[in-house]
């Protein structure tokens, strides 16, 4: 039991000291554009599963998480700049990892509304 608790804690803390920098670009159908960078905690690799998961599967908060899910859950809340909040403007948010572990540099995700 103690060993399981130790392993679970070790897995929960894996990669917590690593940060990634994500560039977020916000584009709207009326031509408005903005961008900024945010620094986010990196969830770390999936301990014990490196042999069965791709390089795009990570460990976060006790579960294995695919990079698409990480973008949706942790990066998406950082998108948008408030422009057009009260209108029906279309939007496109693009997030790109610009600093962090080498295998992630350039990973991009896009949300289109």
C-alpha positions, -999 to +999 in steps of 0.1 A: +000+000+000+028+025+009+047+016-023+016+023-044+010+056-026+047+066-032+045+057-069+012+076-073+028+107-057+059+104-078+038+101-110+017+131-099+048+153-095+066+141-127+077+170-148+062+197-125+093+219-127+092+221-164+075+250-182+064+255-217+059+288-235+029+289-258+023+316-284-014+323-288-027+341-319-063+354-318-078+363-352-114+375-358-136+377-389-135+415-388-097+415-393-087+421-356-055+402-347-037+399-314-010+376-300+007+370-267+028+343-250+019+324-219+040+302-197+023+270-185+033+241-163+043+211-183+025+179-173+055+157-179+059+123-196+037+094-188+058+074-163+060+037-170+042+040-203+068+054-226+070+021-244+033+020-253+024+057-258+035+080-286+056+111-280+023+130-279+009+113-248+017+129-214+010+124-178-012+150-161-031+150-128-031+112-125-041+103-160-025+098-194-034+127-216-029+131-254-015+165-265-048+175-282-066+171-248-038+191-231-043+219-256-081+218-250-079+217-212-049+238-204-042+261-233-077+270-246-086+290-215-057+313-224-071+321-258-091+351-269-086+388-260-122+398-254-126+413-288-161+408-301-173+392-270-208+408-274-211+400-311-213+371-335-177+375-349-161+344-361-127+336-345-097+315-350-073+308-321-039+293-328-016+280-301+020+270-308+046+257-283+076+280-288+098+270-258+101+238-237+111+202-244+126+199-278+102+172-290+073+197-285+086+228-302+063+238-330+034+217-319+003+237-329-034+235-322-062+255-337-098+263-326-121+278-352-155+292-344 
